[in-house]
């Protein structure tokens, strides 16, 4: 039986070009392989546990702990349902433009997930970040930047370098483009024009990265769908449409193939009834 604290709710709020806050709920333990982190993120675990693993390292966090996920990381993410019957976390996704304002270029970029045991000051900074994102237009943009910039400064105080590798990452550029509208068809010619190269050159460069446009578009759609399932109460058929699938059954089959769980498994524990809720703002990142 899924048991959640009274404060546990799926929600997503964003400040364009600054940050996104998601309250993530998951009813079943799930392992998500080859998960791409498109923007730096802090995941604070409330209930259950979280693990991020690569071939080089792995970190696990329980309630009250956090994991920092650097931009560009590919890892296996596991969200685990604990004895309390659910996985619940707060995800703070930081826009690269915000990071660039506060990050120290002298710090070596962090390339692996980092476990954080937040002290009182760090927890208070996370709470202030959550509140300022929720305030939206009620607060001046400069105030938002100041509050959210504190997270960058506190991460750097822990030795975490947030600026990405200076080398261009073509796949990341395409993922960012597709994430802006995952329901779009995204023909190869359109993407090639957006990244400033011919279709032939684009396909050749992606082949050198052992990927393709089809794979990139499909993966962004699936990771966006996962974020919507975890952090909103949108109906599953609406989520299918939002990520480019007119058929909910085809969407569900593709989702299960990618993640090993059905969309319903993300939302509902065994024997539980699905709740329907109000539509909320679509997140622009999936770093949960």
Order of alpha helices (4+ residues) and beta strands (2+ residues): beta-beta-beta-beta-beta-beta-beta-beta-beta-alpha-beta-alpha-alpha-alpha-alpha-alpha-alpha-alpha-alpha-alpha
